[in-house]
Amino acid sequence: MGRIVLATLLAEAFDALQRRDYAALRSSTGVASVTKRSGKSCIVVRRQASHDRLANAMYDWARVAVQHDLKSRWKEHPWPI
């Protein structure tokens, strides 16, 4: 995690981090999924109502993790690299 991503996370989501509220942090960053269910179908979509700076920071964090961390890369592509 870079210092800009960390600064964004601390500045924009300090209260959720301080309370250790994982659900609120996922909702505000846009990582939590939204499930729409009816009698016959179940659709899972990305949360659109999120904080833009936090969503961009999480995207950058995940992108860099996949590039540099073997465990994260394995989750992205489970075949041998």
C-alpha positions as CSV (number, residue, x, y, z in Angstrom):
1,M,0.0,0.0,0.0
2,G,1.4,3.4,-1.0
3,R,1.4,6.4,1.2
4,I,-1.2,8.2,-1.0
5,V,-3.7,5.3,-0.8
6,L,-3.1,5.0,3.0
7,A,-3.6,8.8,3.4
8,T,-6.9,8.6,1.5
9,L,-8.0,5.6,3.5
10,L,-7.2,7.3,6.8
11,A,-8.7,10.7,5.8
12,E,-11.9,9.5,4.2
13,A,-12.7,6.4,6.3
14,F,-11.2,7.2,9.7
15,D,-14.4,6.6,11.7
16,A,-15.1,3.2,10.2
17,L,-11.4,2.2,10.8
18,Q,-11.5,3.5,14.3
19,R,-14.7,1.5,15.1
20,R,-13.3,-1.5,13.2
21,D,-16.6,-1.6,11.3
22,Y,-15.7,-3.9,8.4
23,A,-19.2,-3.7,6.9
24,A,-19.3,0.1,6.8
25,L,-15.8,0.2,5.3
26,R,-16.8,-2.2,2.6
27,S,-19.9,-0.3,1.8
28,S,-18.2,3.1,1.6
29,T,-15.4,1.8,-0.6
30,G,-17.8,0.1,-3.0
31,V,-16.3,-3.4,-2.4
32,A,-19.5,-4.8,-0.9
33,S,-21.8,-6.4,-3.4
34,V,-25.5,-5.8,-3.7
35,T,-27.7,-8.9,-4.1
36,K,-31.0,-8.4,-5.9
37,R,-33.4,-11.3,-5.5
38,S,-36.8,-12.1,-6.8
39,G,-38.8,-15.3,-6.8
40,K,-36.8,-16.9,-9.6
41,S,-33.5,-15.1,-10.0
42,C,-30.6,-13.8,-7.9
43,I,-28.4,-11.1,-9.4
44,V,-25.2,-9.8,-7.7
45,V,-23.9,-6.4,-8.8
46,R,-21.2,-4.0,-7.7
47,R,-22.3,-1.2,-5.3
48,Q,-22.7,2.1,-7.1
49,A,-23.4,4.3,-4.1
50,S,-19.8,4.6,-2.8
51,H,-17.3,7.2,-2.0
52,D,-15.3,7.9,-5.2
53,R,-11.9,8.6,-3.6
54,L,-12.2,5.5,-1.4
55,A,-13.3,3.3,-4.4
56,N,-10.3,4.6,-6.4
57,A,-7.9,4.0,-3.5
58,M,-9.2,0.4,-3.1
59,Y,-8.9,-0.2,-6.8
60,D,-5.3,1.0,-6.9
61,W,-4.4,-1.0,-3.8
62,A,-5.8,-4.2,-5.3
63,R,-4.1,-3.5,-8.7
64,V,-0.7,-3.1,-7.1
65,A,-1.2,-6.1,-4.9
66,V,-1.9,-8.3,-7.9
67,Q,1.2,-7.0,-9.6
68,H,3.6,-7.4,-6.7
69,D,2.2,-10.0,-4.2
70,L,2.2,-13.7,-5.1
71,K,-0.7,-14.6,-2.9
72,S,-2.9,-11.8,-4.4
73,R,-1.8,-12.8,-7.9
74,W,-2.8,-16.4,-7.1
75,K,-6.3,-15.3,-6.1
76,E,-6.6,-13.4,-9.4
77,H,-5.3,-16.2,-11.6
78,P,-5.3,-19.6,-9.8
79,W,-3.3,-21.3,-12.5
80,P,0.6,-21.5,-12.4
81,I,2.3,-18.2,-13.4
